[in-house]
Amino acid sequence: MFKFIGFIFGYYFLGFFGALLGLFIGASIDRARTYGSGAMNPLRNALRQAVFLETAFVLMGKLAKADGRVSQDEIDHVEQFMQKLGMTAAHRQQAIALFKQGADPAFDIEPIYQKFVAICGHTRDLKQMLLVYLIVMALADGNLHPAEEALLADIAGRLGYGSEAFRHLVDMVLNQSHFGGGQAGSPVALDDAYKALGVSKDSSDAEIKRAWRKLMSQYHPDKLMGQGMPEDMIAMATEQAKEIQLAYDLIKKNRNL
């Protein structure tokens, strides 16, 4: 819509070249309204997708090696993760190679950080989704090893998250997984539901609804793909969104909303 408005106003005030400028500015506004402030020209999304995929699996390898060895359980978790994502054969081979690179103690991880921040770092949703994927990976065996937690905290710090924000995100992801695991009917489910949304029992109905909307927006597949999330990796975001919805539904039921 804005690209057409920009075209008309640009032509009216500045002629043909003004129309082109107005069209470009309007298209940028349309992308930002659709995909968020971090949205890019679709022609460059492929670059973000490649960098996100590279960073995610290299850091998964780094996480797996954090306690000194890559166990068979951790390898199985990565295999299950790729199956859950429904990755193409080409992306699967690439992901395995990247995972092995990250697990190699001699591999220099610094350029990976720098590239991700340079290409994807301007988009908060992509930074948070990277952390969510890594936290899910670390929690896959039901236990967060101290070495894994320390590495995750370091990664979060490099992405601009303070220690409190990092702990808050870990707590949310941990409690969201309770719903995905079919524990929505457990005695502690309501407590988990509040934590999954990042709120408390003392939060108002409006605050809870705001938190739910914000999370659902962050996990929206169209928005994430528009910002450069690889299509293969949207499945995990969709799964997290379902768990968030279950948590919100339980809170609504308890509050008679």
N, C-alpha and C positions, 0 to 999 in steps of 0.2 A: 504494500500500500504506500509506504513512505517513499519508495523509489519513484513512483509515478508523481507524487506531490512534489518531490525534489526536482524532477524533470520539468514539470510545468513552471514552477517558480524560477528555476534556473534559466529557462528559456525566456521567460517574461522579462527578467531583470538584466540578464547578461548575454542573451542570444544562444547560439548553437553550443558554444563551449561551456556556457553556464548550465545548459541543459545536461550536458554530459557529466559535469561536476555534481549537479543536483541528483542525477541518477545514481552515481557512485555513492554519495553520502547517504541517500535514502536507502539503497540496498544494504549498506552497512548497518543502518538502524534496524531494518527489517530482520537481519540475521541476529542482531543482538537481542531483539524482542522475542525471537523464536527460540534461540538456543542459549541465551544468557550473554553476559558481557564478555565472556571469553571466546565467543564464537569467531571462527575464521572463515575466510574465503574457502568454499568447498574444494577448490583446486589444491589447497595446501593441507587439507585434512589427512591425506595419505601420509604426510610426513609426521604429523602428530600421532597417528595410529601406529606407525612403525616404531617411533620413539617410546610410546607408552608400552607396547608389547615387549620391546627390548629391555626397558627398565624393569618391568614387572617380573620377568622370568630370571633376569640376572640377579635381582635382589632376592627372589625366592631361593635361588641357589646359594646366595650368601647367607640367608636365614637358616637353610638346612645345614650349613657347615658351621653355624655359629657356636654350637656346643662341641666342636672338634671333629665330628664325623657325620657323614651323610648316611642315615640308617635306611634300611629297606622300607620301613614304615613311611619315612619321609618321601622316598621315591614313589611309593604307592599313592601317597596323598597327592603328589603332583600329577601322576597319571590320572587319578580320579578327577582332579581339578580340570585337566584338559578335556576329559570325556564329558564332564558336566557342561563345559563351555561349548562343546560340539565343534571343536576347532577343525579347520580343514587340514588335510594331510600335509600340505606345504607349511602351514603355520605350526603344526604339531612338531615337525622336524626342526623348524627354526627355534621353537620354544625349548626343546630338549637341549639343543646346542647352546642356547643362551643360559639355561639352568646350569649346565656343566661349567661354563665360563665363570659364572658367579661363585660356584662351589670351589673353584681353583684358588688356593691361597695366594698364588703368584699373580692373579689377575688384578689389574689396577682398576678399582671401582670408581675412582674420582671422575674420570671423563663421562661416565654414565650419569652421575649426579648432575654434572654441569650441563650436559646435553638436555636432560629432562627439564631442568629449571629454565634453560634458554628457550626451549620449544613449547613446553607445556606448562611452565611455571606461572604463567599469567592467568591461568584458569583454575580457580579454587576447587571446582568440582572434580577436575581431573586429579589434582593433588590428593584430595580426600579419597577418591576412589582407589588410587594407587595404595594408600595406606590401608584402606579397608580390605583390599585383596590380600595384602601382606599379613594383616592381622588374622584374617580368616585362615590363611595358610599356616600361621604359627599356632593357631588354636585347633587345628584339624585333629590332633591327637588328644585333645581334651586338656592339654597342659601347656602353659606358657613358661618355657624354660627361661631362667634369669638372663642367660646370654642372648636369647632371642629377644627378650623384652628390652635389653640394653641396646641392641642393634636397631630395633624398631623405634626406640626413643631417639636414637641418633639420626635415623632417616627422617623422622617427624621434625626434628629440629632443623635439618637442612631444608625442609619444605616450609619452614616458617611457623611450626606449631610449638607452643610453649609446653612445659611439662604437664601443666594442669589440663590444657586442651587435649594433649595426647592421652592422658589417663581417662578423660571423659569419653573420648572416641573409642578406646579399648573397651570400656565398660558398656558402651552402647552396643558395639558389635557383638560382644560376648553374650549379652542378654537378648539381642535379636536372634542369635543362633538357637536359643532355647525354644523359640516358636517354630523354627524350621525343623527342630528335632522332635516335634510332636509333643512338647511339654506344656502346651497352652492350658491344659486342665489341671496342672499340678498346684499344690497349696500355695507355692510361692510365685505362681504365674503373674499375679497382679503386680507384685513388686518388680518382677522382671520387666513387665510391660512398661511401667513408668521409666525404668532405667533405659529400656530400648529406645525410647523417644527422647531421652536426655532431660526428663523432667522429674518431678517428685509428686507425692500424694498431696502436698500443700499447694501445688501449682493450680491456677484457676483453669476453668474450662477453656477460656480463650487462649491462655498460654499453651495448653496442651494441643489445641487445634492448630495453633501457629507452628509449633514444633513438628507436628505431623505433616503439615503442608510443606514445610521447608525440606524435610527429609524426602518426601515423595517427589518434590521438584528436583532434588539433587540426584535421585535415582531414576529419573525419567529417561527411558531409552532414546527417544528422539533427541532430547536435549544433549545427552551424553555423546551420541554419534555425531551430532552437529558440532560438538566441541573437539572431536577427534578421538573418541573412544573406539577401539577396534570392534567391529561388529561381532566377532567371535566372543568377545568378553562382556557383551551386554547381558548374557544369560545370568551371570552372577549378580549383576545389579538388579535384574528383575526378581531374582530369588530374595534378595535383601528387602526389596520393596514389598513383597508378599508378607514377609515376616513383620515388617513395620506396620502393615495394614492389620495383621492379626492382633498385634499389640494394641493398636489404637481401638480396634473393635472391642477388645476385652475391657479396656478402660471405659469406653462409651457405655457398654452394657452395665458395668459396675456403677456408673454415675447416672444411669438412666437418661443418657443424652439422646 
